[in-house]
Amino acid sequence: MHRPKTKILVDGGDPEETRQIKELLGFVDGQTTNPSLIAKNPRIRQLIASGHKLSSREEMDEYKKIVQTISPLVGDAGVSIEVFSDEKTTAQEMLSQGKEMFSWIPNAYIKYPCTEEGLRAAQMSVKEQVRVNMTLCFSQQQAAAVYSATKGTKEPAYVSPFVGRLDDIGQNGMDVVKNIQRMFSKGDGHVLVLAASIRSLEHLLYCFALNADLATVPAKTLEQWANKQFPMPDAQFQYKASGKPIPYEELDLEQSWERFDIQHELTRKGVEEFAADYRATLSPTA
Ligand code: G3P
């Protein structure tokens, strides 16, 4: 296999799946998790099915065990662990969860949403050497805010544009990846683009064609890639977008993050869905 320049992360919540993908590919650069994927972990599902809902402490402990099992399986792109948040969670609350989660494994990246509180938490995190992965990114403006909020970080910060969810609303999600990369090419390189919500081989091949820094990919899509003998895009590769193009914006990366327009309906919805999936695993008294 010709190993792509784009680092490949498994988008999931099951160490066994990561192990299988590693066997199939011969390597896995990293892993991303989120509250919905953790709720789907086989052990968590089994607990819930047997009538055992978790306390929030138990949920944290289960999450910790999962990432501790995945951590040694992956390469230098690390394991992204997401804080539990809803529309009321403050930056301080996110930070204190983030700091605890960061202590679980040596290669953690802490995921905060691209919201005001999430960006504030990221700004504080990088000052304390906590690596971050800013998730639920749907626009170039949000990525510019991530750049500005994490400026001065000693470690790389990740921003995760969600491709498939933009496709779902009739836009060309891959344009956001392309636009952010173009914008960051004028920056200092401290933020890496991690293409997320990848749903197809076409998405993955276009990530390779764009030389995206990283892509997080569900096991199913990686299996499709393997089954086709790991194709790579050639010079003639054309991405067939179905959605509406998203135009590039000229933005000043030196502006303070508060000045960017970071609102996006899909970010709000995404936070809500993650919170709902997390709550569904908790006992009513948790
Ligand atoms: O990487 C982000 C991912 O887990 C979300 O994917 O398919 O739910 O939009 P999806």
Boltz pocket constraint, residues with backbone or C-beta under 6 A from the ligand:
constraints:
  - pocket:
      binder: B
      contacts: [[A, 11], [A, 32], [A, 34], [A, 37], [A, 162], [A, 164], [A, 165], [A, 195], [A, 196], [A, 197], [A, 198], [A, 199], [A, 216]]
      max_distance: 6.0
